[in-house]
Amino acid sequence: MKAFRNLRVIGALLVLVMAVGTAGYHYIEGWPWFDGFYMVVTTLTTIGYQEVHPLSHAGRVFNVFVILAGVSLLLLGVGSLSQALLEFELQSFFGRRRMEREIGRLDGHYIICGMGRVGRSVARELARKPAPFVIIDNAEEKRQRYVSENWLVVAGDATLESTLRRAQIERARGLIAVTTTDATNLYIVLTARGLNPHLKIIARASEEGAEKHLLTAGADSVVSPYSFAGQRIAQSLLRPHVVSFLDTATTHLGMDLEIGEIQITGKSVFAGKTIESSRIRQERGVIVLAIKRRDAMRFNPAPDERIEPDDCLIAMGEPAQLRRLEQTASS
């Protein structure tokens, strides 16, 4: 803020005045360095002590300039400090109000409960998409960091109904429970499922036996970071080129390539057409890897495979090509 910048300038000028004043008393009056410094401090703070040593005429003239410069800077510093505190409080107040309004308008968003390393990774991916999301966290220090990144944050305990309602759980599309303890994630899943039966819930499990309890509580899927890490390490040893390709397609390392989902509606221009007649590959440069239907996943669909309404195409291509295909498919 401008007020804080002014404070830094005023502080630097005060240090300069103190240095010049100490040197002036030393060279004009011949005082020891500490006596000169002590005189400057008592003068600037307007304590009213008597002079350390009697001043000559030249010393008194010099002292007048020290008083005018020092006291003026001190008064400016007090004013700038008051302004800075006022601006900080106003920004905090209006920032909270603005965030509350934005959270109140959320619809079809995602709720992230817990902002450890896993939660931060989820938030970065959603922000990169971009997809609307709100974070629930109790730690003040973490919340301030996320606010500075313009992420929406709700302060509170994610296991409580009131906190989840403030995150607009009734209108949310999905919830991610990724706190560091399985018990907390279990409570979050139970509470969230009771508030929104249609919510897509993904939970983190640290212990091997926690997965079945989370699924029973209402989670749609459970992810174990430790199990995933072990599988990833083994695959990196056994199939390094496959892992490299998947990294390229899912984390944007190297090539500008992405794997996405294209939802086909009843009004889509692709509904009722075959893979070949849709000319998705020829005209849009996107490869259809699979078709997800309610009953099964059809990998590497044949050219004469028909695209039906409510199908989900698993496609690979450049991000811009996939975005254009999504727009075309939804129109």
Secondary structure as a PSIPRED ss2 file (coil, helix, strand):
# PSIPRED VFORMAT (PSIPRED V4.0)

   1 M C   1.000  0.000  0.000
   2 K H   0.000  1.000  0.000
   3 A H   0.000  1.000  0.000
   4 F H   0.000  1.000  0.000
   5 R H   0.000  1.000  0.000
   6 N H   0.000  1.000  0.000
   7 L H   0.000  1.000  0.000
   8 R H   0.000  1.000  0.000
   9 V H   0.000  1.000  0.000
  10 I H   0.000  1.000  0.000
  11 G H   0.000  1.000  0.000
  12 A H   0.000  1.000  0.000
  13 L H   0.000  1.000  0.000
  14 L H   0.000  1.000  0.000
  15 V H   0.000  1.000  0.000
  16 L H   0.000  1.000  0.000
  17 V H   0.000  1.000  0.000
  18 M H   0.000  1.000  0.000
  19 A H   0.000  1.000  0.000
  20 V H   0.000  1.000  0.000
  21 G H   0.000  1.000  0.000
  22 T H   0.000  1.000  0.000
  23 A H   0.000  1.000  0.000
  24 G H   0.000  1.000  0.000
  25 Y H   0.000  1.000  0.000
  26 H H   0.000  1.000  0.000
  27 Y H   0.000  1.000  0.000
  28 I H   0.000  1.000  0.000
  29 E H   0.000  1.000  0.000
  30 G C   1.000  0.000  0.000
  31 W C   1.000  0.000  0.000
  32 P C   1.000  0.000  0.000
  33 W H   0.000  1.000  0.000
  34 F H   0.000  1.000  0.000
  35 D H   0.000  1.000  0.000
  36 G H   0.000  1.000  0.000
  37 F H   0.000  1.000  0.000
  38 Y H   0.000  1.000  0.000
  39 M H   0.000  1.000  0.000
  40 V H   0.000  1.000  0.000
  41 V H   0.000  1.000  0.000
  42 T H   0.000  1.000  0.000
  43 T H   0.000  1.000  0.000
  44 L H   0.000  1.000  0.000
  45 T C   1.000  0.000  0.000
  46 T C   1.000  0.000  0.000
  47 I C   1.000  0.000  0.000
  48 G C   1.000  0.000  0.000
  49 Y C   1.000  0.000  0.000
  50 Q C   1.000  0.000  0.000
  51 E C   1.000  0.000  0.000
  52 V C   1.000  0.000  0.000
  53 H C   1.000  0.000  0.000
  54 P C   1.000  0.000  0.000
  55 L C   1.000  0.000  0.000
  56 S C   1.000  0.000  0.000
  57 H H   0.000  1.000  0.000
  58 A H   0.000  1.000  0.000
  59 G H   0.000  1.000  0.000
  60 R H   0.000  1.000  0.000
  61 V H   0.000  1.000  0.000
  62 F H   0.000  1.000  0.000
  63 N H   0.000  1.000  0.000
  64 V H   0.000  1.000  0.000
  65 F H   0.000  1.000  0.000
  66 V H   0.000  1.000  0.000
  67 I H   0.000  1.000  0.000
  68 L H   0.000  1.000  0.000
  69 A H   0.000  1.000  0.000
  70 G H   0.000  1.000  0.000
  71 V H   0.000  1.000  0.000
  72 S H   0.000  1.000  0.000
  73 L H   0.000  1.000  0.000
  74 L H   0.000  1.000  0.000
  75 L H   0.000  1.000  0.000
  76 L H   0.000  1.000  0.000
  77 G H   0.000  1.000  0.000
  78 V H   0.000  1.000  0.000
  79 G H   0.000  1.000  0.000
  80 S H   0.000  1.000  0.000
  81 L H   0.000  1.000  0.000
  82 S H   0.000  1.000  0.000
  83 Q H   0.000  1.000  0.000
  84 A H   0.000  1.000  0.000
  85 L H   0.000  1.000  0.000
  86 L H   0.000  1.000  0.000
  87 E H   0.000  1.000  0.000
  88 F H   0.000  1.000  0.000
  89 E H   0.000  1.000  0.000
  90 L H   0.000  1.000  0.000
  91 Q H   0.000  1.000  0.000
  92 S H   0.000  1.000  0.000
  93 F H   0.000  1.000  0.000
  94 F H   0.000  1.000  0.000
  95 G H   0.000  1.000  0.000
  96 R H   0.000  1.000  0.000
  97 R H   0.000  1.000  0.000
  98 R H   0.000  1.000  0.000
  99 M H   0.000  1.000  0.000
 100 E H   0.000  1.000  0.000
 101 R H   0.000  1.000  0.000
 102 E H   0.000  1.000  0.000
 103 I H   0.000  1.000  0.000
 104 G H   0.000  1.000  0.000
 105 R C   1.000  0.000  0.000
 106 L C   1.000  0.000  0.000
 107 D C   1.000  0.000  0.000
 108 G C   1.000  0.000  0.000
 109 H C   1.000  0.000  0.000
 110 Y E   0.000  0.000  1.000
 111 I E   0.000  0.000  1.000
 112 I E   0.000  0.000  1.000
 113 C E   0.000  0.000  1.000
 114 G C   1.000  0.000  0.000
 115 M C   1.000  0.000  0.000
 116 G C   1.000  0.000  0.000
 117 R H   0.000  1.000  0.000
 118 V H   0.000  1.000  0.000
 119 G H   0.000  1.000  0.000
 120 R H   0.000  1.000  0.000
 121 S H   0.000  1.000  0.000
 122 V H   0.000  1.000  0.000
 123 A H   0.000  1.000  0.000
 124 R H   0.000  1.000  0.000
 125 E H   0.000  1.000  0.000
 126 L H   0.000  1.000  0.000
 127 A H   0.000  1.000  0.000
 128 R H   0.000  1.000  0.000
 129 K C   1.000  0.000  0.000
 130 P C   1.000  0.000  0.000
 131 A C   1.000  0.000  0.000
 132 P C   1.000  0.000  0.000
 133 F E   0.000  0.000  1.000
 134 V E   0.000  0.000  1.000
 135 I E   0.000  0.000  1.000
 136 I E   0.000  0.000  1.000
 137 D E   0.000  0.000  1.000
 138 N C   1.000  0.000  0.000
 139 A C   1.000  0.000  0.000
 140 E H   0.000  1.000  0.000
 141 E H   0.000  1.000  0.000
 142 K H   0.000  1.000  0.000
 143 R H   0.000  1.000  0.000
 144 Q H   0.000  1.000  0.000
 145 R H   0.000  1.000  0.000
 146 Y H   0.000  1.000  0.000
 147 V H   0.000  1.000  0.000
 148 S H   0.000  1.000  0.000
 149 E C   1.000  0.000  0.000
 150 N C   1.000  0.000  0.000
 151 W C   1.000  0.000  0.000
 152 L E   0.000  0.000  1.000
 153 V E   0.000  0.000  1.000
 154 V E   0.000  0.000  1.000
 155 A E   0.000  0.000  1.000
 156 G C   1.000  0.000  0.000
 157 D C   1.000  0.000  0.000
 158 A C   1.000  0.000  0.000
 159 T C   1.000  0.000  0.000
 160 L C   1.000  0.000  0.000
 161 E H   0.000  1.000  0.000
 162 S H   0.000  1.000  0.000
 163 T H   0.000  1.000  0.000
 164 L H   0.000  1.000  0.000
 165 R H   0.000  1.000  0.000
 166 R H   0.000  1.000  0.000
 167 A C   1.000  0.000  0.000
 168 Q C   1.000  0.000  0.000
 169 I H   0.000  1.000  0.000
 170 E H   0.000  1.000  0.000
 171 R H   0.000  1.000  0.000
 172 A C   1.000  0.000  0.000
 173 R C   1.000  0.000  0.000
 174 G E   0.000  0.000  1.000
 175 L E   0.000  0.000  1.000
 176 I E   0.000  0.000  1.000
 177 A E   0.000  0.000  1.000
 178 V C   1.000  0.000  0.000
 179 T C   1.000  0.000  0.000
 180 T C   1.000  0.000  0.000
 181 T C   1.000  0.000  0.000
 182 D H   0.000  1.000  0.000
 183 A H   0.000  1.000  0.000
 184 T H   0.000  1.000  0.000
 185 N H   0.000  1.000  0.000
 186 L H   0.000  1.000  0.000
 187 Y H   0.000  1.000  0.000
 188 I H   0.000  1.000  0.000
 189 V H   0.000  1.000  0.000
 190 L H   0.000  1.000  0.000
 191 T H   0.000  1.000  0.000
 192 A H   0.000  1.000  0.000
 193 R H   0.000  1.000  0.000
 194 G H   0.000  1.000  0.000
 195 L H   0.000  1.000  0.000
 196 N C   1.000  0.000  0.000
 197 P C   1.000  0.000  0.000
 198 H C   1.000  0.000  0.000
 199 L C   1.000  0.000  0.000
 200 K E   0.000  0.000  1.000
 201 I E   0.000  0.000  1.000
 202 I E   0.000  0.000  1.000
 203 A E   0.000  0.000  1.000
 204 R E   0.000  0.000  1.000
 205 A C   1.000  0.000  0.000
 206 S C   1.000  0.000  0.000
 207 E C   1.000  0.000  0.000
 208 E C   1.000  0.000  0.000
 209 G C   1.000  0.000  0.000
 210 A H   0.000  1.000  0.000
 211 E H   0.000  1.000  0.000
 212 K H   0.000  1.000  0.000
 213 H H   0.000  1.000  0.000
 214 L H   0.000  1.000  0.000
 215 L H   0.000  1.000  0.000
 216 T H   0.000  1.000  0.000
 217 A H   0.000  1.000  0.000
 218 G C   1.000  0.000  0.000
 219 A C   1.000  0.000  0.000
 220 D C   1.000  0.000  0.000
 221 S E   0.000  0.000  1.000
 222 V E   0.000  0.000  1.000
 223 V E   0.000  0.000  1.000
 224 S C   1.000  0.000  0.000
 225 P H   0.000  1.000  0.000
 226 Y H   0.000  1.000  0.000
 227 S H   0.000  1.000  0.000
 228 F H   0.000  1.000  0.000
 229 A H   0.000  1.000  0.000
 230 G H   0.000  1.000  0.000
 231 Q H   0.000  1.000  0.000
 232 R H   0.000  1.000  0.000
 233 I H   0.000  1.000  0.000
 234 A H   0.000  1.000  0.000
 235 Q H   0.000  1.000  0.000
 236 S H   0.000  1.000  0.000
 237 L H   0.000  1.000  0.000
 238 L H   0.000  1.000  0.000
 239 R C   1.000  0.000  0.000
 240 P H   0.000  1.000  0.000
 241 H H   0.000  1.000  0.000
 242 V H   0.000  1.000  0.000
 243 V H   0.000  1.000  0.000
 244 S H   0.000  1.000  0.000
 245 F H   0.000  1.000  0.000
 246 L H   0.000  1.000  0.000
 247 D H   0.000  1.000  0.000
 248 T H   0.000  1.000  0.000
 249 A H   0.000  1.000  0.000
 250 T H   0.000  1.000  0.000
 251 T H   0.000  1.000  0.000
 252 H C   1.000  0.000  0.000
 253 L C   1.000  0.000  0.000
 254 G C   1.000  0.000  0.000
 255 M C   1.000  0.000  0.000
 256 D C   1.000  0.000  0.000
 257 L C   1.000  0.000  0.000
 258 E E   0.000  0.000  1.000
 259 I E   0.000  0.000  1.000
 260 G E   0.000  0.000  1.000
 261 E E   0.000  0.000  1.000
 262 I E   0.000  0.000  1.000
 263 Q E   0.000  0.000  1.000
 264 I C   1.000  0.000  0.000
 265 T C   1.000  0.000  0.000
 266 G C   1.000  0.000  0.000
 267 K C   1.000  0.000  0.000
 268 S C   1.000  0.000  0.000
 269 V C   1.000  0.000  0.000
 270 F C   1.000  0.000  0.000
 271 A C   1.000  0.000  0.000
 272 G C   1.000  0.000  0.000
 273 K C   1.000  0.000  0.000
 274 T E   0.000  0.000  1.000
 275 I H   0.000  1.000  0.000
 276 E H   0.000  1.000  0.000
 277 S H   0.000  1.000  0.000
 278 S H   0.000  1.000  0.000
 279 R C   1.000  0.000  0.000
 280 I H   0.000  1.000  0.000
 281 R H   0.000  1.000  0.000
 282 Q H   0.000  1.000  0.000
 283 E H   0.000  1.000  0.000
 284 R H   0.000  1.000  0.000
 285 G C   1.000  0.000  0.000
 286 V C   1.000  0.000  0.000
 287 I E   0.000  0.000  1.000
 288 V E   0.000  0.000  1.000
 289 L E   0.000  0.000  1.000
 290 A E   0.000  0.000  1.000
 291 I E   0.000  0.000  1.000
 292 K E   0.000  0.000  1.000
 293 R C   1.000  0.000  0.000
 294 R C   1.000  0.000  0.000
 295 D C   1.000  0.000  0.000
 296 A C   1.000  0.000  0.000
 297 M E   0.000  0.000  1.000
 298 R E   0.000  0.000  1.000
 299 F E   0.000  0.000  1.000
 300 N C   1.000  0.000  0.000
 301 P C   1.000  0.000  0.000
 302 A C   1.000  0.000  0.000
 303 P C   1.000  0.000  0.000
 304 D C   1.000  0.000  0.000
 305 E C   1.000  0.000  0.000
 306 R E   0.000  0.000  1.000
 307 I C   1.000  0.000  0.000
 308 E C   1.000  0.000  0.000
 309 P C   1.000  0.000  0.000
 310 D C   1.000  0.000  0.000
 311 D C   1.000  0.000  0.000
 312 C E   0.000  0.000  1.000
 313 L E   0.000  0.000  1.000
 314 I E   0.000  0.000  1.000
 315 A E   0.000  0.000  1.000
 316 M E   0.000  0.000  1.000
 317 G E   0.000  0.000  1.000
 318 E C   1.000  0.000  0.000
 319 P H   0.000  1.000  0.000
 320 A H   0.000  1.000  0.000
 321 Q H   0.000  1.000  0.000
 322 L H   0.000  1.000  0.000
 323 R H   0.000  1.000  0.000
 324 R H   0.000  1.000  0.000
 325 L H   0.000  1.000  0.000
 326 E H   0.000  1.000  0.000
 327 Q H   0.000  1.000  0.000
 328 T H   0.000  1.000  0.000
 329 A H   0.000  1.000  0.000
 330 S H   0.000  1.000  0.000
 331 S C   1.000  0.000  0.000
